[in-house]
Amino acid sequence: VWKEGSRSVNTDVSSVTKSIVNHVQTSLARQAYNLDNLGAYQAAALSVRDDLILNWNETQMHYTRKAPKRAYYLSLEFLMGRTFDNALLNLGLKDQYREGVTKLGFNMEDLLEQERDAALGNGGLGRLAACYLDSSASQELPVWGYGLRYQYGIFQQLISPEGQQLEQPDPWLAGGENPWELPRLDVSYEVRFYGTAERLPDGRALWQGGQEVLAVAYDVMVPGCYTKNTNNLRLWESKPKRGFDLNSFNAGDYEHAVESSNSAAAITSVLYPNDHTNNNESRDRSQLSYTHLVGKELRLKQQYFWTAASLADIVRRFKNIGKPFSEFPDYVAIQLNDTHPTLAIPELMRILIDEEEIPWGKAWDIVTNTVFYTNHTVLPEALEKWPVPLMEHLLPRHMQIIYDIVLHDEGFSCKVHRQAVLLKSTVLTKSSAVEKKFPGDRDRLARMSLIEEGFPKQVRMAHLACIGSRKVNGVAELHSDLVKTTILKDFVEFEGQSKFSNVTNGITPRRWLDQCNPELSALISKTLKVDKSVWLKDLDRLKGLLPYAEDVEFRKEWAAIKQRNKERLAHHVETTLGLTVNTNAMFDVQIKRLHEYKRQTLNILGVIHRYLTLKQMSAAERKKVNPRVVFFAGKAAPGYYIAKLTIRLIVNAARIINADPDTRDLLTVYFLPDYSVSLAEVLIPSSDISQHISTAGTEASGTSNMKFCLNGGLLVGTVDGANIEIAEAVGENNVFFFGHLTPAVEDLRYQHMYRPVPVEEKCPALAKVLDKISGGMFGDGGVYEPLLNTIRQNDYYLITEDFDSYIGALEMVDQAYLDKEEWIKKSIRTTANMGKFSSDRAILEYAESFWSIEPVKVT
Ligand code: 26Q
């Protein structure tokens, strides 16, 4: 049981109530007797915040004193969700607060519901960053996160009566003060954009003029679980350097004065809602908001603003230790969460060369021993590229440095260098190391270049991230192999295997089991006869549940908890949407960003197939069918027309199917609007099965697959991403796999392109479903034609190829569900074998094999 270090301000119930009442009267300046839930939540949050601040302060002082090597996790997204419950659980104060607020006449669950999600992320990548912060603090590792403090997080999703997704802003900070952050108005840096970069004879450059913007720090406290260690997430807010441009103001040009101040504030105003592509504006047929984001310049500004402020902060902290820059990599590791912070590489070069006057070669050594790059996708359309003219305009000095990286090599004198840069030659042609290793292989040189030829030329950020990093990793075994054999193949052949590796993603069991499924957590502690403070930080201990799969009583308890979690979800749907859910049905869940590669379309087509099959059955046959409820949730990028059309099909199919008296006891479908971390916390513990059905080779890892399985839901999926490792861990007999394998995908796509076979021939069952949709079964069929045509024409994501085996897998699910006891055993064995997928394991792999950092315990 966690004892040491548990000293905090509010450890017993009476000091909790005292502290809450005190905050009501002082911080909120309100009376305790007519307080609403919101006020009570705010006061309780401020009370927990007091504890967090003490721990946070002590931790930061301790790290400063000890000066260990630190790691910095640079991510444009941190999808934190709510903090209150998580903080209480990590501090071990949940019971005291529950009792305390009850004494004050409130209900804990109601108070928890008052908090708005911090939704500063799109999906998997942002949530992964949040899980890694939790694990870093829990493992007592000196890790800081760096991100942006967006005024608006991921948009709120509304669904119109026609089934159209509508986007609303998410002003998550509008409710007044955010108790979980500490404004650090004293910590600020100036960040420059535009201007001119003039090369000096000594190899340095003078970057002057342009626009200067202020970055101001806000620190978010990240408590570890059952430890005093409380790490920091530093988020930057942009501000005009002076209130407004005084020169313009004095000259009477008020408009210009205000405009430049507005453009500074705009940098951190909103999270970009695209995941996987920046380039779908041309497909943007929606008339709605977010049109102001179509320009790419603001996104690039966000990236530079954030990397520049973070690096200035990191360098300042390093300088305080008083060591020479040659030792920088012994004190600093910087992890790039995808290519979004790749500018950290030329920016660190700029600081070292122009400001610290370190020669090119030494500076490059420092950078390439400090920076690490995680890739999260191999989808070609998702690889980040920036037009050279835009880079030259916005970041002239960085563009010079990128050219210099291209050109820099043993064979080049400074003079050749400058000349080449003046001529703006881009592709390496002469005497480069690549040329030496592969003489005459011009195709290879072009493929590997940092600059892609074209109109305009573009900087390939993945190539820059790769050559500027110490290590490159993918996020699941299959994905890491694909990185090495596809997008970075040439670099593996050039630099060798050892730079490239894998760290399979993980999830924090604190939020994704203890917090979201407290009853299951309690049953596990009782059964293992160990306190949760032990197994939550040593998740392999779940293996101890295996023998209990054979225990009838245990299975009963296990199943009863799943049932209550279904009822909790049903209650949520009832109160938020006014819909009744059949809790005697199998719960089948697919929740994730809407994307063609994730194939929500396959799922809804499967649902419609099931509906048509049920309609054809006799009443007697129907009696044998197991009832099923299918849940969907997820957001589509505002400009992603096909993804929005998929939502529309799901919503309208649901409307027709749910209203059919012949089938509605056996099949219902729900699209739950406005998917969020908090909604996931209700959905995940309730699932019997969840779907992770991407075309093989397209989903880098997936992390919700891990969350469902940890909560005893079984997985239906393709042989893709982390599904593969989950199956290895829990046993293939406990998952439902279907579909073509990765090596087949390329050939099949080729066939679709050059020897297309009509859907009617390839897959009659699917053709029938498509015909029903076209025929208007779910409203005007014409509306769906663009979506259906993606399948009838190229079928890039191979829905026709996988449909039959998908339906087959769902039939296996029905079969397996008939044997209830055996099903519960599968569920127990699944949870018991999920230890590997703790983000503690993942973060320790980063700490040990990449960063070389060690725990620094705050005592
Ligand atoms: C890039 C350029 C311009 C605008 C936006 C973007 C952008 C933003 C977000 C590109 C990608 C993302 C997010 C990607 C993401 O969430 N990837 C997921 O990462 C998870 C964690 O590793 C994996 O589990 C998922 O498989 C992967 O899809």
Boltz pocket constraint, residues with backbone or C-beta under 6 A from the ligand:
constraints:
  - pocket:
      binder: B
      contacts: [[A, 122], [A, 123], [A, 124], [A, 125], [A, 126], [A, 128], [A, 272], [A, 274], [A, 275], [A, 276], [A, 277], [A, 278], [A, 299], [A, 375], [A, 376], [A, 377], [A, 382], [A, 384], [A, 475], [A, 505], [A, 698], [A, 699], [A, 700], [A, 701], [A, 702], [A, 703], [A, 721]]
      max_distance: 6.0
